[in-house]
Amino acid sequence: MKSQLSLALTILAVSAFTVSCGGGDLDNKQTGISSISGLYAWNYGDGDEGYNYISESGSLSIYDYAGDSFDNEGNCYWISENFATFTHVSGYTYLQEISSTGATGEISIRRTSSGITISGVDVDGPFSVSFLDSDQSISDFTPTCDELLTRPSSKGMFK
């Protein structure tokens, strides 16, 4: 009985130490932009596919494939460089600033075993979206649609 009590107290002490030191959460090593930088694929299930690239400086660029069944415009990529910027606040919290409007807001970005999950609250309420790690390179996203297509003119034609 005494050895069982001693074992139980030892387990309790080790568990308390592990929890207080954060050893129970392997994700706690995520710090700063470098832990979320990379290239991520997205496909929303509606045929729209593309990629998000988060640079080491926190700049988000978007590569939207125009030849998918959603856009059906051509075998090229619409590219939005520096669409937004992420600044690390603490833990999983980042400040997002949209470049075109200057709008800002806090979001959570968590590294997962297969990519990242971004969550927060916007005008429509809470949201959460996941993106998968990609083995593509941003140099693969050619040609750009700006090189290949023009936006529809008054005639509604592409060049």
C-alpha positions, 0 to 999 in steps of 0.5 A: 500500500505504501509503495502504491501511494508513493508511486501515485504521488510521484506520478502526480508530481511529474504530471504537475511539473509537466503541465506547469512547464508546458510539456503536455503541449507539443505545439508550444514551440510555435513562435513568430512568423518563421513557424508559419512561413511557407507555401500552402495549398487551398481548395474550397471544394467548389472547384476553386484552387490556389496557394497562399505564400507566407514569407519570412517577413510575414507578407501574404501573397495569393496565387489563384489558379485561373484554369480551375472549374471555378474560374475557367479563365485560362491556364495561368495564375492571378497573383496578389503579392503582398495581399496582407501582412502578419505580425506575431503578437504572442503564442498563436495570435497574429495581427493581420493587416490587409494591404489594400484597405489597411484594415487590421484584426487579430487572428489565430494561426496554428501549425498542424502536422499537415499545414496551418489553421487560421481562425478568428472572428470577422463580420460574418462571425467566427471562422476557421480555415485550414491550408495544406503544406505544399511541395510546389514552389512559387516559381511554378505559378507561371504564366501569370494571367496578367501576361496571358490574359487581359481583364474583360473589356467592354466587348467581354473578350480576352486577348 
